[in-house]
Amino acid sequence: MAVKLKTWIWVVIGVVAVCILFVIAMAGAGIYFVSQNVETRTATATGAAGEFDAVRARFSGQKPLIELDERGQFLKANTGRDSVAGTRRPETLFVMAFDPDDGGLVRVKVPFWLLRMKMNNAKIDLGGSRMDLEDLKLTVEELDRLGPTLVLDQRNAGGDRVLVWSQ
């Protein structure tokens, strides 16, 4: 009888050890993903403006899909435009943000496979106000339909700027 108890204990210890290793592996994968897809550095206001202008030039004449006011409150969605025939599906959503107070320029790459997987319950925090994607009237399907596009170009009175585009 004592042998069965010892075997049972070893099985439980083994299962707990495997679970701990799984959690450590997932944390490592998360850290690796963030290190590959998030870039943070300092920049001057003119240097950051040049980077924003270079990206914005790719979408010249195109209205952003989402328009926000200077406080980051949703104004309207411009999702009613037609898709161009032969448009390829975007592979990555890019976010670039600049804070002139500390000179921080952040670039984030989000793969579309992750958006497709997580989109159902996703929330976006823009300017301290959280909103559901339904509030923004934007879906991954809509972004797929439109192809590479300018999603958001927002500036506030303090000089903060956020640019979101798909590519």
C-alpha positions as CSV (number, residue, x, y, z in Angstrom):
1,M,0.0,0.0,0.0
2,A,2.8,2.4,0.8
3,V,4.3,1.8,-2.7
4,K,1.1,3.0,-4.4
5,L,1.1,6.2,-2.3
6,K,4.7,6.9,-3.3
7,T,3.9,6.4,-7.0
8,W,0.9,8.7,-6.7
9,I,3.0,11.4,-5.1
10,W,5.7,11.1,-7.8
11,V,3.0,11.5,-10.5
12,V,1.6,14.6,-8.9
13,I,5.1,16.1,-8.5
14,G,5.8,15.3,-12.1
15,V,2.6,17.0,-13.3
16,V,3.3,20.1,-11.2
17,A,6.9,20.2,-12.5
18,V,5.7,20.0,-16.1
19,C,3.1,22.8,-15.4
20,I,5.8,25.0,-13.9
21,L,8.1,24.4,-16.9
22,F,5.2,25.2,-19.3
23,V,4.6,28.5,-17.5
24,I,8.3,29.4,-17.6
25,A,8.4,28.5,-21.4
26,M,5.3,30.7,-22.1
27,A,6.8,33.6,-20.2
28,G,10.1,33.3,-22.1
29,A,8.2,33.2,-25.4
30,G,6.3,36.3,-24.4
31,I,9.4,38.1,-23.5
32,Y,11.0,37.1,-26.8
33,F,7.9,38.2,-28.8
34,V,7.9,41.6,-27.1
35,S,11.6,42.1,-27.6
36,Q,11.2,41.4,-31.3
37,N,8.1,43.5,-31.9
38,V,8.5,46.6,-29.6
39,E,11.2,49.2,-30.2
40,T,11.5,52.1,-27.7
41,R,14.0,54.9,-28.1
42,T,14.4,58.6,-27.5
43,A,14.0,61.1,-30.3
44,T,13.8,64.8,-30.9
45,A,10.5,66.4,-31.9
46,T,11.8,67.1,-35.4
47,G,13.3,63.6,-35.8
48,A,10.1,62.0,-34.7
49,A,8.1,64.3,-37.1
50,G,10.3,63.2,-39.9
51,E,9.6,59.6,-39.2
52,F,5.9,60.2,-39.0
53,D,6.0,62.2,-42.2
54,A,7.9,59.4,-44.0
55,V,5.2,56.8,-43.0
56,R,2.4,59.2,-43.7
57,A,3.7,59.9,-47.2
58,R,3.0,56.3,-48.1
59,F,-0.7,57.0,-47.6
60,S,-0.9,60.5,-49.1
61,G,-4.4,61.6,-49.9
62,Q,-5.9,58.8,-47.8
63,K,-8.1,59.6,-44.8
64,P,-7.4,57.5,-41.7
65,L,-10.0,54.8,-41.0
66,I,-10.5,56.1,-37.4
67,E,-10.7,59.8,-36.6
68,L,-10.3,61.0,-33.0
69,D,-10.4,64.5,-31.5
70,E,-7.5,66.1,-29.6
71,R,-8.5,64.4,-26.4
72,G,-8.5,61.0,-28.0
73,Q,-12.3,60.6,-28.1
74,F,-13.8,58.8,-31.1
75,L,-15.2,61.0,-33.8
76,K,-16.0,58.8,-36.8
77,A,-14.9,55.8,-38.8
78,N,-14.1,56.1,-42.5
79,T,-14.6,52.4,-43.3
80,G,-17.1,52.9,-46.1
81,R,-14.5,53.2,-48.9
82,D,-14.3,50.5,-51.5
83,S,-11.4,48.0,-51.7
84,V,-9.2,48.0,-54.7
85,A,-9.2,44.9,-56.8
86,G,-6.1,42.8,-56.3
87,T,-5.3,44.2,-52.9
88,R,-3.3,41.9,-50.8
89,R,-4.2,41.2,-47.2
90,P,-2.1,43.0,-44.6
91,E,0.4,41.0,-42.6
92,T,1.3,43.4,-39.8
93,L,-0.3,46.3,-37.9
94,F,2.2,49.0,-37.0
95,V,1.8,51.5,-34.2
96,M,4.2,54.4,-33.8
97,A,3.7,56.8,-30.8
98,F,5.7,59.9,-29.7
99,D,5.6,61.7,-26.4
100,P,7.4,65.0,-26.5
101,D,7.6,65.4,-22.7
102,D,10.1,62.6,-22.4
103,G,11.2,62.3,-26.1
104,G,10.0,58.7,-26.2
105,L,9.3,57.2,-29.6
106,V,7.8,53.7,-29.6
107,R,7.2,51.4,-32.5
108,V,5.1,48.3,-32.1
109,K,4.5,45.5,-34.7
110,V,1.5,43.3,-34.2
111,P,1.2,40.3,-36.6
112,F,-2.3,40.0,-38.1
113,W,-2.5,36.3,-37.1
114,L,-2.4,37.5,-33.5
115,L,-5.1,40.1,-34.2
116,R,-7.3,37.4,-35.9
117,M,-6.9,35.2,-32.9
118,K,-7.5,37.8,-30.2
119,M,-9.9,40.3,-31.9
120,N,-13.1,39.1,-30.3
121,N,-12.5,40.5,-26.8
122,A,-9.9,43.1,-27.6
123,K,-9.9,46.5,-26.1
124,I,-7.9,49.5,-27.2
125,D,-6.6,52.2,-24.9
126,L,-6.3,55.5,-26.7
127,G,-5.5,58.6,-24.6
128,G,-6.6,56.9,-21.4
129,S,-10.0,56.1,-22.6
130,R,-10.7,52.4,-23.1
131,M,-13.0,51.3,-25.9
132,D,-14.1,48.1,-27.6
133,L,-13.3,47.6,-31.2
134,E,-17.0,47.7,-31.9
135,D,-17.0,51.3,-30.6
136,L,-14.4,52.1,-33.3
137,K,-16.4,50.2,-35.9
138,L,-13.3,48.4,-37.0
139,T,-12.7,44.7,-37.5
140,V,-9.9,42.6,-38.8
141,E,-12.1,41.6,-41.7
142,E,-12.5,45.3,-42.6
143,L,-8.7,45.7,-42.4
144,D,-8.2,42.6,-44.6
145,R,-10.8,43.9,-47.1
146,L,-9.0,47.3,-47.4
147,G,-5.5,45.9,-47.6
148,P,-2.5,48.0,-46.4
149,T,-4.1,51.3,-45.1
150,L,-3.8,54.2,-42.7
151,V,-5.8,53.3,-39.6
152,L,-5.2,56.3,-37.3
153,D,-3.2,59.5,-37.4
154,Q,-3.9,61.4,-34.1
155,R,-2.2,64.4,-32.5
156,N,-3.2,66.2,-29.3
157,A,-2.6,69.8,-28.3
158,G,0.4,68.7,-26.1
159,G,2.3,67.4,-29.1
160,D,1.7,63.6,-28.5
161,R,1.2,61.7,-31.7
162,V,0.0,58.2,-32.6
163,L,0.1,56.7,-36.1
164,V,-1.4,53.3,-36.8
165,W,-1.2,51.6,-40.2
166,S,-1.4,48.1,-41.7
167,Q,1.1,46.8,-44.2
